[in-house]
Amino acid sequence: MKRISSTILFACTLLFLSCVSKEPKSGDFNLLPQPQEFNISGLSSLSPTTELTVKAVNQEELPVLTRGILPLSEELTGESQLTYQITSELDLPSEGYTLSILANGINIKAKDEAGLFYAFATLEQIYEDAKDQDANLPLCQITDFPELSFRAVHIDVKHHLETTEYYYGLMNKLASYKINGIILEIEDKLKFKRQPIIASDDALSIEEWRKISDYAKERNIAISPLVQGLGHASFILKHPAYYDLRDDPSRDWAFNPLDPKTYEVQFDQYLDAMEAFPHGQYLHVGGDEVHTTGRGSKEPALKLQLTWLNKVAEFAEEHGRTPIFWDDMPLQQADVYAPMFKPEMTEEEVNKVWEENEHKLLAFLDDFPKNCVYMRWNYETPQAIGNIKAMQWFKDHGMEVMGATAGQTRWVLMPQNDSNMESIRAFAVNSIDSGSKGLLLTLWDDDSPHFELYMRGILAFAEYTWVGDKRSNEEIKTAFRQREYGHTMAAANNAFISELEGPVAFWKNALLKGNQRNYLKSMENPLEKALIDFPDMNNKGEWSKEHSDRLEKAEAYMKLTDSIAEKIKLARAKALRNDYNLQVYEQVNNLAQYGPKLLLALKEYDEAVSQDEIKASAQKLKELKSGFASLRKELEEVYSKTRILTKPSNYILDQDHHVHLANQSLNFDWQFYAELLFFDKMERELEKEIQTEVTESL
């Protein structure tokens, strides 16, 4: 069997055959994730409308079909036949399958139920491409299986929920790309029955989450809950009823690990979460970014951390779950953490750090629970020798370790850095090469971009964890566009997402003196300390000189966002599906364009000389303010089709130790807070100018 490293070659072969034979018509097939192996020998007589009689060899049930486009019939009326079977004798890993498209029929063999599901998922993609292009299916043989057995996506609902309908649709999409796990960070969005105070009024009930979990399980996705502790506990400890459980009475961040009531609360949450997500193998207990003292107990921080971890890990095991724990704090407390984020360090330098400090870990080695998965999160430098060394340390001492990469971290408005594809690739490759069980793609809601904007990173993760490093990032982007929008969008001239990253990054601080958008709510006098100054009418042109670099970028990004707007408009006209995703990007582009537009209007105001010019430019600024209200309304209308934008009126915002934008208001003001503040400043300055004119005229 011939191994082919790119579905681009797959498509080119079919196009060549089409040119030779003319009939039947071939198509451009671009599967994602790419199958491990396939052999192409021509074109079948099967069109996307050819009815297939379905026959289960061993009475297997037909798996759930996520795209619903296969022309299947259980009656013996089909023009051709599709046979399928599950056989443990298939010489492939778990979740593997073979798929044969013959001249006038299709045969599927699967290692297990999951493999059968994924065989049909691949077949649906082939049919989707054939249907899109009115093309016949290829004559081909596919042999496929995953490189990593656990391919999980993190869904973080701490600051908002999507509509329930959206979650069901998301399960179909993730399953169709062979994602088989979800770690759902639940925080207060579950109606806890054992600790009801914690739940937000808009939380889903145990039964509502269980139905989503059941739906996902039917699509070979197991949802496991993440219930935060020892730290990240603000959603609990912000409530007066739990103040006594704080490690530091003045901060709502961390539990006191020496208080028995800490475990009463945590275990009650675990029980409710396991009821809501009954199919998950794991219970993620958090444990990251926290230093505790045990209310000043003088115990070493590492001992306190492991005291808590042992108790919660034992509870998880007693209830049939494997606990997952973020591993950063023991590594920090032992002073071996820094090399993981310094890829420039040599192996010799990393080894020296470990030689000097490993004893701090070894002193507590017997206290590390062995039933726990130690999750090594590294979002930018997974290839660093220090990161690999840390993961190996856990393995060498009999502990299971798994990686966590990221499709979204602290980027505002949309994921950037090419959806973090290169880091995702690097960690997937490291995980495969090291024989790891799996990898998690974290999607943090700290600054709360729309979930649709995560899709490119998710699909890249699906590719790399299934098949490894077979295609370049650009090839995966091409596959992403074809799968998500149709073959009409596959070409590189339809790409706009990476182009949008620059304007979005500029928008974040376009009106600010520095990188302070996340800090505006907590800052004293942000109008003066954080926002750029308003032009001074007594020093004409000085403002423009001071901000010349900023204005040069504003002008460049205005042109770029105009170009992107045209690309999105054309994309919406020719895309075959997922118009809503394009609508979201359209709104992001509109918002990203606003900062540059306002800056260039301020330049006009600064350089205006005559009274008529000053009045005209001032009027333009006022119109931009009123126009922003329309822009915001349209964005919220689009976002709210799938996202719940406002928190309950009685919701208690926590102390926001990590300055999460999405935690800074009950409504959607947090998304626009810099602009809203600037309008206040602008109104004051324009009013002062009017008063000056009146005084001078008198």
PEPECOR-V932706 format. One line per field, one symbol per residue. ss: DSSP state (A for helix, B for strand, O for the rest). A space follows every 50 residues. Layout:
# PEPECOR-V932706
ss: ???
This chain:
# PEPECOR-V932706
ss: OOOOOOAAAAAAAAAAAAAAAOOOOOOOOOOOOOOOBBBBBBBBBBBOOO OBBBBBOOOOOOOOOOOOOOOBBOOOOOOBBBBBBBOOOOOOOOOOBBBB BOOOBBBBBBOOAAAAAAAAAAAAAAAAAAAAAOOBBBBBBBBBOOOOOB BBBBBBOOOOOBOAAAAAAAAAAAAAOOOOBBBBBOOOOBOOOOOAAAOO OOOBOAAAAAAAAAAAAOOOOBBBBBOOOOOOOAAAAOOAAAAAABOOOO OOOOBOOOOAAAAAAAAAAAAAAAAAOOOOOBBBOOOOOOOOOOOOOOOO AAAAAAAAAAAAAAAAAAOOOBBBBBOAAAAAAOOOOAAAAOOOOOAAAA AAAAAAAAAAAAOOAAAOOOOOBBBBBOOOOOOOAAAAAAAAAAAAOOOB BBBBBBBBOOOOOOOOOAAAAAAAAAAAAAAAAOOOOBBBBBBOOOOOOO AAAAAAAAAAAAAAAAAOOOOOAAAAAAAAAAAAAOAAAOOAAAOOAAAA AAAAAAAAAOOBOOOOAAAOOOOOOAAAAOBOOOOOOOOOOAAAAAOAAA AAAAAAAAAAAAAAAAAAAAAAAAOOOOAAAAAAAAAAAAAAAAAAAAAA AAAAAAAOOOAAAAAAAAAAAAAAAAAAAAAAAAAAAAAOOOBOOOOOOO OOOOOOOOOOAAAOOOOAAAAAAAAAAAAAAAAAAAAAAAAAAAAAAO
